[in-house]
Amino acid sequence: MTKLALHAISRGSHGILINNHVQDGQQIRTQVEALAPYVEFIGYEDLAARIAAPRRRKPFCLLTFDDGKAINAEETGPELFKLGVPTVFYMVTGLTGTMTPLWFDCLAAVQRANPDGDIPHVSHFKTMSWRDRKAAVEALCSAHGVTADVSQSAQRVMSWEQAERMERDGFELGAHTVNHAILTTETPEEAKRQLGDSVRHMRERGLRCRSFAFPNGNTNQELVQFAIGLGLESTVSTVPLWLSRNQPLDCLPRLYMKDTAGEFYVQTKTFLARSGFLLKNPNGEGRRYRSSLV
């Protein structure tokens, strides 16, 4: 039933962006094979033209990955290269080239070590500024004697050399803040610093950096316009919608896929995103987003 529904819905749709994180080679192959009969995978350089163009028989699909993890450079990217699927990878520039883990990987380590403990849910920490969140998570790690295992490529951020090699291989690289700050929890000044410095870091390394991904999908119109004012072509959110023709590039919707998604999950969630109201926005705002179906 899902396959029949996807066939029907894809013929009346324009395109979709998909938001991934740390799928390994086999997991991303599963996703690509689940969608390939129904979509045409495109690269970032084709996005604006395809949004402006009339519908084709197949809608387009652009894959994206947040956080710039080492697994993206070592497993995911090489598999996508073999499959011939262009992709965008968004970088947390303050951690790139370091062995410093992201806060949510540290929190997950504490939660795994204390499955029956009274550890706050991840959503509790998403309401904090990045400095307060860093201090709170570090205190938990210290108290429980655990932290993220950066020997694992899914918990380690890639190096600048890996990022530069990925761009040479034809992948698009964008910015994703300096410290994975959720920008709407920061002061306006800090939010703009996080955004602007992450773009600057990438361009100083000679990377194009034409797009920005908002951590957790949280943004507002002031931040979107600030990003565009930096010379970026687009930003992306986590609004779970298909794109319509002439969709503005300033803040594009994206559909989140969990890392362990199988074929049925990938196809069903892609189908449900077309409705414009069935899926919740993973940024915590529920269904408070506006559908733009045509």
ChimeraX commands (.cxc) that place a marker at each C-alpha (Angstrom):
marker #1 position 0.00,0.00,0.00 radius 0.5
marker #1 position 2.79,2.47,0.86 radius 0.5
marker #1 position 4.51,1.87,-2.48 radius 0.5
marker #1 position 1.27,2.46,-4.39 radius 0.5
marker #1 position 0.64,5.62,-2.36 radius 0.5
marker #1 position 4.17,6.88,-3.03 radius 0.5
marker #1 position 3.79,6.26,-6.75 radius 0.5
marker #1 position 0.57,8.29,-6.75 radius 0.5
marker #1 position 1.79,11.09,-4.52 radius 0.5
marker #1 position 5.21,11.51,-6.13 radius 0.5
marker #1 position 3.61,12.11,-9.54 radius 0.5
marker #1 position 1.82,15.15,-8.10 radius 0.5
marker #1 position 4.71,16.54,-6.04 radius 0.5
marker #1 position 7.60,18.87,-6.70 radius 0.5
marker #1 position 10.43,17.84,-4.39 radius 0.5
marker #1 position 11.66,17.05,-0.91 radius 0.5
marker #1 position 14.73,17.60,1.28 radius 0.5
marker #1 position 15.67,14.87,3.76 radius 0.5
marker #1 position 17.52,15.46,7.03 radius 0.5
marker #1 position 19.93,12.71,8.18 radius 0.5
marker #1 position 22.68,12.46,10.79 radius 0.5
marker #1 position 24.92,9.40,11.27 radius 0.5
marker #1 position 23.68,6.64,8.96 radius 0.5
marker #1 position 26.44,4.19,8.11 radius 0.5
marker #1 position 27.00,2.90,4.59 radius 0.5
marker #1 position 24.36,0.18,4.71 radius 0.5
marker #1 position 21.77,2.40,6.38 radius 0.5
marker #1 position 22.10,5.15,3.77 radius 0.5
marker #1 position 21.99,2.58,0.96 radius 0.5
marker #1 position 18.69,1.32,2.40 radius 0.5
marker #1 position 17.29,4.86,2.34 radius 0.5
marker #1 position 18.44,5.52,-1.21 radius 0.5
marker #1 position 17.05,2.22,-2.49 radius 0.5
marker #1 position 13.74,2.81,-0.70 radius 0.5
marker #1 position 13.27,6.19,-2.43 radius 0.5
marker #1 position 14.98,5.68,-5.80 radius 0.5
marker #1 position 11.90,4.30,-7.63 radius 0.5
marker #1 position 9.90,7.42,-6.73 radius 0.5
marker #1 position 12.34,10.37,-6.78 radius 0.5
marker #1 position 15.26,11.80,-8.72 radius 0.5
marker #1 position 18.24,12.57,-6.49 radius 0.5
marker #1 position 19.76,15.98,-7.26 radius 0.5
marker #1 position 22.73,18.02,-6.06 radius 0.5
marker #1 position 22.62,21.34,-4.25 radius 0.5
marker #1 position 23.71,23.22,-7.37 radius 0.5
marker #1 position 20.49,22.07,-9.11 radius 0.5
marker #1 position 18.14,22.93,-6.24 radius 0.5
marker #1 position 17.14,26.49,-7.15 radius 0.5
marker #1 position 16.50,25.64,-10.80 radius 0.5
marker #1 position 14.44,22.57,-9.92 radius 0.5
marker #1 position 12.32,24.51,-7.44 radius 0.5
marker #1 position 11.60,27.12,-10.11 radius 0.5
marker #1 position 10.96,24.62,-12.92 radius 0.5
marker #1 position 7.65,22.92,-13.76 radius 0.5
marker #1 position 7.06,19.51,-12.23 radius 0.5
marker #1 position 8.61,16.50,-13.89 radius 0.5
marker #1 position 7.37,12.91,-13.88 radius 0.5
marker #1 position 9.49,12.24,-10.79 radius 0.5
marker #1 position 9.92,14.76,-7.95 radius 0.5
marker #1 position 13.45,15.66,-6.91 radius 0.5
marker #1 position 15.09,14.70,-3.61 radius 0.5
marker #1 position 18.12,16.31,-1.97 radius 0.5
marker #1 position 19.76,14.41,0.88 radius 0.5
marker #1 position 21.36,16.39,3.72 radius 0.5
marker #1 position 23.29,15.47,6.89 radius 0.5
marker #1 position 23.67,17.60,10.01 radius 0.5
marker #1 position 26.58,17.76,12.50 radius 0.5
marker #1 position 29.52,16.82,10.23 radius 0.5
marker #1 position 30.35,13.57,12.00 radius 0.5
marker #1 position 33.42,11.55,11.01 radius 0.5
marker #1 position 31.20,8.65,9.93 radius 0.5
marker #1 position 29.89,10.90,7.16 radius 0.5
marker #1 position 33.40,11.24,5.75 radius 0.5
marker #1 position 34.50,7.67,6.38 radius 0.5
marker #1 position 31.40,5.58,5.57 radius 0.5
marker #1 position 28.35,7.55,4.48 radius 0.5
marker #1 position 30.02,9.80,1.94 radius 0.5
marker #1 position 31.97,7.01,0.19 radius 0.5
marker #1 position 28.76,4.94,-0.10 radius 0.5
marker #1 position 26.82,7.88,-1.53 radius 0.5
marker #1 position 29.70,8.53,-3.93 radius 0.5
marker #1 position 29.44,4.94,-5.17 radius 0.5
marker #1 position 25.67,5.30,-5.54 radius 0.5
marker #1 position 26.09,8.57,-7.45 radius 0.5
marker #1 position 23.86,10.48,-5.00 radius 0.5
marker #1 position 24.81,14.15,-4.36 radius 0.5
marker #1 position 24.49,15.25,-0.74 radius 0.5
marker #1 position 24.86,18.29,1.55 radius 0.5
marker #1 position 26.78,17.95,4.85 radius 0.5
marker #1 position 26.39,20.69,7.49 radius 0.5
marker #1 position 29.37,21.36,9.78 radius 0.5
marker #1 position 29.65,22.37,13.46 radius 0.5
marker #1 position 32.74,24.44,12.83 radius 0.5
marker #1 position 33.96,25.00,16.39 radius 0.5
marker #1 position 34.29,21.24,16.90 radius 0.5
marker #1 position 35.55,20.32,13.42 radius 0.5
marker #1 position 39.09,19.00,13.65 radius 0.5
marker #1 position 38.88,18.42,17.42 radius 0.5
marker #1 position 38.17,15.40,19.60 radius 0.5
marker #1 position 35.43,17.30,21.47 radius 0.5
marker #1 position 32.10,15.44,21.29 radius 0.5
marker #1 position 28.72,17.05,20.76 radius 0.5
marker #1 position 26.66,17.59,23.89 radius 0.5
marker #1 position 23.89,15.15,23.00 radius 0.5
marker #1 position 26.36,12.29,22.52 radius 0.5
marker #1 position 27.71,12.98,26.01 radius 0.5
marker #1 position 24.19,13.04,27.43 radius 0.5
marker #1 position 23.34,9.77,25.67 radius 0.5
marker #1 position 26.40,8.14,27.27 radius 0.5
marker #1 position 25.16,9.16,30.71 radius 0.5
marker #1 position 21.68,7.87,29.96 radius 0.5
marker #1 position 23.01,4.52,28.71 radius 0.5
marker #1 position 25.10,4.13,31.86 radius 0.5
marker #1 position 22.06,4.91,34.04 radius 0.5
marker #1 position 19.02,3.35,32.33 radius 0.5
marker #1 position 17.04,3.46,35.56 radius 0.5
marker #1 position 18.49,6.73,36.81 radius 0.5
marker #1 position 16.80,10.10,37.08 radius 0.5
marker #1 position 18.56,11.69,34.10 radius 0.5
marker #1 position 16.63,14.56,32.49 radius 0.5
marker #1 position 15.27,14.01,28.99 radius 0.5
marker #1 position 17.16,15.59,26.09 radius 0.5
marker #1 position 14.35,18.12,25.61 radius 0.5
marker #1 position 15.19,19.62,29.03 radius 0.5
marker #1 position 18.62,20.67,27.77 radius 0.5
marker #1 position 17.33,22.12,24.52 radius 0.5
marker #1 position 15.80,25.05,26.41 radius 0.5
marker #1 position 19.24,26.19,27.65 radius 0.5
marker #1 position 21.85,28.45,26.09 radius 0.5
marker #1 position 24.77,26.49,24.71 radius 0.5
marker #1 position 27.06,27.58,27.57 radius 0.5
marker #1 position 24.58,26.54,30.27 radius 0.5
marker #1 position 23.88,23.27,28.46 radius 0.5
marker #1 position 27.60,22.53,28.14 radius 0.5
marker #1 position 28.11,23.09,31.86 radius 0.5
marker #1 position 25.09,20.97,32.82 radius 0.5
marker #1 position 26.06,18.04,30.61 radius 0.5
marker #1 position 29.71,18.17,31.69 radius 0.5
marker #1 position 28.58,18.07,35.34 radius 0.5
marker #1 position 26.47,14.98,34.63 radius 0.5
marker #1 position 29.36,13.28,32.84 radius 0.5
marker #1 position 31.70,14.05,35.72 radius 0.5
marker #1 position 29.21,12.84,38.33 radius 0.5
marker #1 position 28.65,9.54,36.53 radius 0.5
marker #1 position 32.17,9.01,35.22 radius 0.5
marker #1 position 31.22,8.63,31.56 radius 0.5
marker #1 position 31.30,10.63,28.35 radius 0.5
marker #1 position 30.93,10.11,24.62 radius 0.5
marker #1 position 33.29,7.62,23.00 radius 0.5
marker #1 position 35.05,9.65,20.32 radius 0.5
marker #1 position 36.89,6.54,19.12 radius 0.5
marker #1 position 33.59,5.80,17.35 radius 0.5
marker #1 position 33.18,7.71,14.11 radius 0.5
marker #1 position 29.47,8.32,14.82 radius 0.5
marker #1 position 30.41,10.24,18.00 radius 0.5
marker #1 position 33.39,12.16,16.61 radius 0.5
marker #1 position 33.31,15.26,14.39 radius 0.5
marker #1 position 35.25,15.00,11.14 radius 0.5
marker #1 position 38.51,16.84,10.52 radius 0.5
marker #1 position 38.91,19.85,8.25 radius 0.5
marker #1 position 41.01,17.71,5.92 radius 0.5
marker #1 position 38.14,15.24,5.60 radius 0.5
marker #1 position 35.71,18.08,4.93 radius 0.5
marker #1 position 37.93,19.54,2.23 radius 0.5
marker #1 position 38.27,16.12,0.60 radius 0.5
marker #1 position 34.50,15.70,0.58 radius 0.5
marker #1 position 34.04,18.99,-1.24 radius 0.5
marker #1 position 36.67,17.93,-3.78 radius 0.5
marker #1 position 34.66,14.72,-4.26 radius 0.5
marker #1 position 31.66,16.82,-5.26 radius 0.5
marker #1 position 29.70,17.01,-2.03 radius 0.5
marker #1 position 28.26,20.31,-0.80 radius 0.5
marker #1 position 29.26,21.57,2.66 radius 0.5
marker #1 position 27.25,24.06,4.68 radius 0.5
marker #1 position 27.42,25.63,8.15 radius 0.5
marker #1 position 25.60,24.46,11.31 radius 0.5
marker #1 position 26.81,26.99,13.96 radius 0.5
marker #1 position 30.05,26.99,15.97 radius 0.5
marker #1 position 28.92,24.95,19.01 radius 0.5
marker #1 position 25.61,23.45,17.87 radius 0.5
marker #1 position 23.80,26.28,19.66 radius 0.5
marker #1 position 20.01,26.25,19.37 radius 0.5
marker #1 position 19.82,29.82,18.19 radius 0.5
marker #1 position 16.41,30.77,19.58 radius 0.5
marker #1 position 17.66,30.04,23.12 radius 0.5
marker #1 position 20.56,32.49,22.74 radius 0.5
marker #1 position 20.68,36.27,22.93 radius 0.5
marker #1 position 20.28,37.87,19.50 radius 0.5
marker #1 position 23.95,38.85,19.58 radius 0.5
marker #1 position 25.17,35.33,20.40 radius 0.5
marker #1 position 22.85,33.74,17.85 radius 0.5
marker #1 position 24.22,35.96,15.10 radius 0.5
marker #1 position 27.79,35.31,16.24 radius 0.5
marker #1 position 27.22,31.55,16.08 radius 0.5
marker #1 position 25.74,31.84,12.62 radius 0.5
marker #1 position 28.23,34.32,11.21 radius 0.5
marker #1 position 31.36,32.75,12.69 radius 0.5
marker #1 position 30.44,29.28,11.42 radius 0.5
marker #1 position 30.09,30.62,7.89 radius 0.5
marker #1 position 33.35,32.56,8.22 radius 0.5
marker #1 position 35.24,29.51,9.52 radius 0.5
marker #1 position 34.25,27.51,6.48 radius 0.5
marker #1 position 35.06,30.21,3.97 radius 0.5
marker #1 position 38.45,30.81,5.59 radius 0.5
marker #1 position 39.18,27.13,4.86 radius 0.5
marker #1 position 38.34,27.74,1.20 radius 0.5
marker #1 position 34.98,25.94,1.36 radius 0.5
marker #1 position 32.06,27.43,-0.58 radius 0.5
marker #1 position 29.47,27.36,2.23 radius 0.5
marker #1 position 26.31,28.41,0.41 radius 0.5
marker #1 position 23.77,27.11,2.93 radius 0.5
marker #1 position 23.09,27.01,6.68 radius 0.5
marker #1 position 21.16,24.46,8.79 radius 0.5
marker #1 position 19.48,25.64,11.99 radius 0.5
marker #1 position 20.27,23.26,14.89 radius 0.5
marker #1 position 17.10,21.54,16.10 radius 0.5
marker #1 position 15.31,23.45,13.33 radius 0.5
marker #1 position 14.63,26.43,15.62 radius 0.5
marker #1 position 14.76,29.81,13.92 radius 0.5
marker #1 position 12.93,33.08,13.34 radius 0.5
marker #1 position 12.64,35.57,10.51 radius 0.5
marker #1 position 15.39,37.84,11.89 radius 0.5
marker #1 position 17.91,34.98,11.88 radius 0.5
marker #1 position 16.87,33.83,8.42 radius 0.5
marker #1 position 17.38,37.31,7.02 radius 0.5
marker #1 position 20.69,37.66,8.83 radius 0.5
marker #1 position 21.88,34.42,7.22 radius 0.5
marker #1 position 20.86,35.56,3.76 radius 0.5
marker #1 position 22.62,38.86,4.42 radius 0.5
marker #1 position 25.88,36.93,4.88 radius 0.5
marker #1 position 25.69,35.94,1.22 radius 0.5
marker #1 position 24.20,32.52,1.82 radius 0.5
marker #1 position 21.78,31.21,-0.79 radius 0.5
marker #1 position 19.58,29.18,1.54 radius 0.5
marker #1 position 18.84,27.98,5.04 radius 0.5
marker #1 position 17.11,24.77,6.10 radius 0.5
marker #1 position 14.76,23.95,8.96 radius 0.5
marker #1 position 13.03,20.78,10.20 radius 0.5
marker #1 position 9.51,21.52,8.97 radius 0.5
marker #1 position 8.37,18.10,7.66 radius 0.5
marker #1 position 6.94,19.10,4.28 radius 0.5
marker #1 position 7.46,18.50,0.59 radius 0.5
marker #1 position 8.58,21.58,-1.35 radius 0.5
marker #1 position 6.27,23.42,-3.71 radius 0.5
marker #1 position 7.17,25.12,-6.97 radius 0.5
marker #1 position 8.83,28.53,-6.41 radius 0.5
marker #1 position 9.41,27.71,-2.74 radius 0.5
marker #1 position 11.56,30.51,-1.27 radius 0.5
marker #1 position 15.13,29.39,-0.65 radius 0.5
marker #1 position 15.55,31.49,2.49 radius 0.5
marker #1 position 14.19,28.77,4.84 radius 0.5
marker #1 position 13.47,25.39,3.27 radius 0.5
marker #1 position 11.55,22.54,4.94 radius 0.5
marker #1 position 13.27,19.18,5.55 radius 0.5
marker #1 position 11.99,15.77,6.55 radius 0.5
marker #1 position 13.92,14.10,9.39 radius 0.5
marker #1 position 14.86,10.40,9.02 radius 0.5
marker #1 position 16.08,8.40,12.00 radius 0.5
marker #1 position 19.42,6.67,11.56 radius 0.5
marker #1 position 18.11,3.09,11.79 radius 0.5
marker #1 position 15.17,3.61,9.42 radius 0.5
marker #1 position 14.20,0.64,7.26 radius 0.5
marker #1 position 12.49,0.69,3.88 radius 0.5
marker #1 position 8.93,0.77,5.27 radius 0.5
marker #1 position 9.71,3.64,7.67 radius 0.5
marker #1 position 11.43,5.69,4.94 radius 0.5
marker #1 position 8.60,5.23,2.46 radius 0.5
marker #1 position 5.81,5.76,4.98 radius 0.5
marker #1 position 7.29,8.92,6.50 radius 0.5
marker #1 position 7.97,10.36,3.05 radius 0.5
marker #1 position 4.36,9.65,2.10 radius 0.5
marker #1 position 2.99,11.23,5.31 radius 0.5
marker #1 position 5.06,14.42,4.81 radius 0.5
marker #1 position 3.00,15.20,1.71 radius 0.5
marker #1 position -0.11,15.74,3.83 radius 0.5
marker #1 position 1.23,18.93,5.39 radius 0.5
marker #1 position -0.19,18.26,8.85 radius 0.5
marker #1 position 0.23,14.62,9.95 radius 0.5
marker #1 position 3.86,14.79,11.09 radius 0.5
marker #1 position 5.21,16.75,14.05 radius 0.5
marker #1 position 8.10,19.15,13.65 radius 0.5
marker #1 position 10.98,17.60,15.66 radius 0.5
marker #1 position 12.01,21.06,16.86 radius 0.5
marker #1 position 9.42,20.78,19.63 radius 0.5
marker #1 position 6.71,22.95,18.09 radius 0.5
marker #1 position 4.50,19.99,17.21 radius 0.5
marker #1 position 2.32,20.70,14.19 radius 0.5
marker #1 position 2.68,24.47,14.39 radius 0.5
marker #1 position 3.78,24.90,10.81 radius 0.5
marker #1 position 1.95,25.87,7.67 radius 0.5
marker #1 position 1.47,23.53,4.75 radius 0.5
marker #1 position 2.08,24.90,1.25 radius 0.5
marker #1 position 0.53,22.15,-0.85 radius 0.5
marker #1 position -0.08,22.81,-4.55 radius 0.5
marker link #1:1,2 radius 0.2
marker link #1:2,3 radius 0.2
marker link #1:3,4 radius 0.2
marker link #1:4,5 radius 0.2
marker link #1:5,6 radius 0.2
marker link #1:6,7 radius 0.2
marker link #1:7,8 radius 0.2
marker link #1:8,9 radius 0.2
marker link #1:9,10 radius 0.2
marker link #1:10,11 radius 0.2
marker link #1:11,12 radius 0.2
marker link #1:12,13 radius 0.2
marker link #1:13,14 radius 0.2
marker link #1:14,15 radius 0.2
marker link #1:15,16 radius 0.2
marker link #1:16,17 radius 0.2
marker link #1:17,18 radius 0.2
marker link #1:18,19 radius 0.2
marker link #1:19,20 radius 0.2
marker link #1:20,21 radius 0.2
marker link #1:21,22 radius 0.2
marker link #1:22,23 radius 0.2
marker link #1:23,24 radius 0.2
marker link #1:24,25 radius 0.2
marker link #1:25,26 radius 0.2
marker link #1:26,27 radius 0.2
marker link #1:27,28 radius 0.2
marker link #1:28,29 radius 0.2
marker link #1:29,30 radius 0.2
marker link #1:30,31 radius 0.2
marker link #1:31,32 radius 0.2
marker link #1:32,33 radius 0.2
marker link #1:33,34 radius 0.2
marker link #1:34,35 radius 0.2
marker link #1:35,36 radius 0.2
marker link #1:36,37 radius 0.2
marker link #1:37,38 radius 0.2
marker link #1:38,39 radius 0.2
marker link #1:39,40 radius 0.2
marker link #1:40,41 radius 0.2
marker link #1:41,42 radius 0.2
marker link #1:42,43 radius 0.2
marker link #1:43,44 radius 0.2
marker link #1:44,45 radius 0.2
marker link #1:45,46 radius 0.2
marker link #1:46,47 radius 0.2
marker link #1:47,48 radius 0.2
marker link #1:48,49 radius 0.2
marker link #1:49,50 radius 0.2
marker link #1:50,51 radius 0.2
marker link #1:51,52 radius 0.2
marker link #1:52,53 radius 0.2
marker link #1:53,54 radius 0.2
marker link #1:54,55 radius 0.2
marker link #1:55,56 radius 0.2
marker link #1:56,57 radius 0.2
marker link #1:57,58 radius 0.2
marker link #1:58,59 radius 0.2
marker link #1:59,60 radius 0.2
marker link #1:60,61 radius 0.2
marker link #1:61,62 radius 0.2
marker link #1:62,63 radius 0.2
marker link #1:63,64 radius 0.2
marker link #1:64,65 radius 0.2
marker link #1:65,66 radius 0.2
marker link #1:66,67 radius 0.2
marker link #1:67,68 radius 0.2
marker link #1:68,69 radius 0.2
marker link #1:69,70 radius 0.2
marker link #1:70,71 radius 0.2
marker link #1:71,72 radius 0.2
marker link #1:72,73 radius 0.2
marker link #1:73,74 radius 0.2
marker link #1:74,75 radius 0.2
marker link #1:75,76 radius 0.2
marker link #1:76,77 radius 0.2
marker link #1:77,78 radius 0.2
marker link #1:78,79 radius 0.2
marker link #1:79,80 radius 0.2
marker link #1:80,81 radius 0.2
marker link #1:81,82 radius 0.2
marker link #1:82,83 radius 0.2
marker link #1:83,84 radius 0.2
marker link #1:84,85 radius 0.2
marker link #1:85,86 radius 0.2
marker link #1:86,87 radius 0.2
marker link #1:87,88 radius 0.2
marker link #1:88,89 radius 0.2
marker link #1:89,90 radius 0.2
marker link #1:90,91 radius 0.2
marker link #1:91,92 radius 0.2
marker link #1:92,93 radius 0.2
marker link #1:93,94 radius 0.2
marker link #1:94,95 radius 0.2
marker link #1:95,96 radius 0.2
marker link #1:96,97 radius 0.2
marker link #1:97,98 radius 0.2
marker link #1:98,99 radius 0.2
marker link #1:99,100 radius 0.2
marker link #1:100,101 radius 0.2
marker link #1:101,102 radius 0.2
marker link #1:102,103 radius 0.2
marker link #1:103,104 radius 0.2
marker link #1:104,105 radius 0.2
marker link #1:105,106 radius 0.2
marker link #1:106,107 radius 0.2
marker link #1:107,108 radius 0.2
marker link #1:108,109 radius 0.2
marker link #1:109,110 radius 0.2
marker link #1:110,111 radius 0.2
marker link #1:111,112 radius 0.2
marker link #1:112,113 radius 0.2
marker link #1:113,114 radius 0.2
marker link #1:114,115 radius 0.2
marker link #1:115,116 radius 0.2
marker link #1:116,117 radius 0.2
marker link #1:117,118 radius 0.2
marker link #1:118,119 radius 0.2
marker link #1:119,120 radius 0.2
marker link #1:120,121 radius 0.2
marker link #1:121,122 radius 0.2
marker link #1:122,123 radius 0.2
marker link #1:123,124 radius 0.2
marker link #1:124,125 radius 0.2
marker link #1:125,126 radius 0.2
marker link #1:126,127 radius 0.2
marker link #1:127,128 radius 0.2
marker link #1:128,129 radius 0.2
marker link #1:129,130 radius 0.2
marker link #1:130,131 radius 0.2
marker link #1:131,132 radius 0.2
marker link #1:132,133 radius 0.2
marker link #1:133,134 radius 0.2
marker link #1:134,135 radius 0.2
marker link #1:135,136 radius 0.2
marker link #1:136,137 radius 0.2
marker link #1:137,138 radius 0.2
marker link #1:138,139 radius 0.2
marker link #1:139,140 radius 0.2
marker link #1:140,141 radius 0.2
marker link #1:141,142 radius 0.2
marker link #1:142,143 radius 0.2
marker link #1:143,144 radius 0.2
marker link #1:144,145 radius 0.2
marker link #1:145,146 radius 0.2
marker link #1:146,147 radius 0.2
marker link #1:147,148 radius 0.2
marker link #1:148,149 radius 0.2
marker link #1:149,150 radius 0.2
marker link #1:150,151 radius 0.2
marker link #1:151,152 radius 0.2
marker link #1:152,153 radius 0.2
marker link #1:153,154 radius 0.2
marker link #1:154,155 radius 0.2
marker link #1:155,156 radius 0.2
marker link #1:156,157 radius 0.2
marker link #1:157,158 radius 0.2
marker link #1:158,159 radius 0.2
marker link #1:159,160 radius 0.2
marker link #1:160,161 radius 0.2
marker link #1:161,162 radius 0.2
marker link #1:162,163 radius 0.2
marker link #1:163,164 radius 0.2
marker link #1:164,165 radius 0.2
marker link #1:165,166 radius 0.2
marker link #1:166,167 radius 0.2
marker link #1:167,168 radius 0.2
marker link #1:168,169 radius 0.2
marker link #1:169,170 radius 0.2
marker link #1:170,171 radius 0.2
marker link #1:171,172 radius 0.2
marker link #1:172,173 radius 0.2
marker link #1:173,174 radius 0.2
marker link #1:174,175 radius 0.2
marker link #1:175,176 radius 0.2
marker link #1:176,177 radius 0.2
marker link #1:177,178 radius 0.2
marker link #1:178,179 radius 0.2
marker link #1:179,180 radius 0.2
marker link #1:180,181 radius 0.2
marker link #1:181,182 radius 0.2
marker link #1:182,183 radius 0.2
marker link #1:183,184 radius 0.2
marker link #1:184,185 radius 0.2
marker link #1:185,186 radius 0.2
marker link #1:186,187 radius 0.2
marker link #1:187,188 radius 0.2
marker link #1:188,189 radius 0.2
marker link #1:189,190 radius 0.2
marker link #1:190,191 radius 0.2
marker link #1:191,192 radius 0.2
marker link #1:192,193 radius 0.2
marker link #1:193,194 radius 0.2
marker link #1:194,195 radius 0.2
marker link #1:195,196 radius 0.2
marker link #1:196,197 radius 0.2
marker link #1:197,198 radius 0.2
marker link #1:198,199 radius 0.2
marker link #1:199,200 radius 0.2
marker link #1:200,201 radius 0.2
marker link #1:201,202 radius 0.2
marker link #1:202,203 radius 0.2
marker link #1:203,204 radius 0.2
marker link #1:204,205 radius 0.2
marker link #1:205,206 radius 0.2
marker link #1:206,207 radius 0.2
marker link #1:207,208 radius 0.2
marker link #1:208,209 radius 0.2
marker link #1:209,210 radius 0.2
marker link #1:210,211 radius 0.2
marker link #1:211,212 radius 0.2
marker link #1:212,213 radius 0.2
marker link #1:213,214 radius 0.2
marker link #1:214,215 radius 0.2
marker link #1:215,216 radius 0.2
marker link #1:216,217 radius 0.2
marker link #1:217,218 radius 0.2
marker link #1:218,219 radius 0.2
marker link #1:219,220 radius 0.2
marker link #1:220,221 radius 0.2
marker link #1:221,222 radius 0.2
marker link #1:222,223 radius 0.2
marker link #1:223,224 radius 0.2
marker link #1:224,225 radius 0.2
marker link #1:225,226 radius 0.2
marker link #1:226,227 radius 0.2
marker link #1:227,228 radius 0.2
marker link #1:228,229 radius 0.2
marker link #1:229,230 radius 0.2
marker link #1:230,231 radius 0.2
marker link #1:231,232 radius 0.2
marker link #1:232,233 radius 0.2
marker link #1:233,234 radius 0.2
marker link #1:234,235 radius 0.2
marker link #1:235,236 radius 0.2
marker link #1:236,237 radius 0.2
marker link #1:237,238 radius 0.2
marker link #1:238,239 radius 0.2
marker link #1:239,240 radius 0.2
marker link #1:240,241 radius 0.2
marker link #1:241,242 radius 0.2
marker link #1:242,243 radius 0.2
marker link #1:243,244 radius 0.2
marker link #1:244,245 radius 0.2
marker link #1:245,246 radius 0.2
marker link #1:246,247 radius 0.2
marker link #1:247,248 radius 0.2
marker link #1:248,249 radius 0.2
marker link #1:249,250 radius 0.2
marker link #1:250,251 radius 0.2
marker link #1:251,252 radius 0.2
marker link #1:252,253 radius 0.2
marker link #1:253,254 radius 0.2
marker link #1:254,255 radius 0.2
marker link #1:255,256 radius 0.2
marker link #1:256,257 radius 0.2
marker link #1:257,258 radius 0.2
marker link #1:258,259 radius 0.2
marker link #1:259,260 radius 0.2
marker link #1:260,261 radius 0.2
marker link #1:261,262 radius 0.2
marker link #1:262,263 radius 0.2
marker link #1:263,264 radius 0.2
marker link #1:264,265 radius 0.2
marker link #1:265,266 radius 0.2
marker link #1:266,267 radius 0.2
marker link #1:267,268 radius 0.2
marker link #1:268,269 radius 0.2
marker link #1:269,270 radius 0.2
marker link #1:270,271 radius 0.2
marker link #1:271,272 radius 0.2
marker link #1:272,273 radius 0.2
marker link #1:273,274 radius 0.2
marker link #1:274,275 radius 0.2
marker link #1:275,276 radius 0.2
marker link #1:276,277 radius 0.2
marker link #1:277,278 radius 0.2
marker link #1:278,279 radius 0.2
marker link #1:279,280 radius 0.2
marker link #1:280,281 radius 0.2
marker link #1:281,282 radius 0.2
marker link #1:282,283 radius 0.2
marker link #1:283,284 radius 0.2
marker link #1:284,285 radius 0.2
marker link #1:285,286 radius 0.2
marker link #1:286,287 radius 0.2
marker link #1:287,288 radius 0.2
marker link #1:288,289 radius 0.2
marker link #1:289,290 radius 0.2
marker link #1:290,291 radius 0.2
marker link #1:291,292 radius 0.2
marker link #1:292,293 radius 0.2
marker link #1:293,294 radius 0.2
view
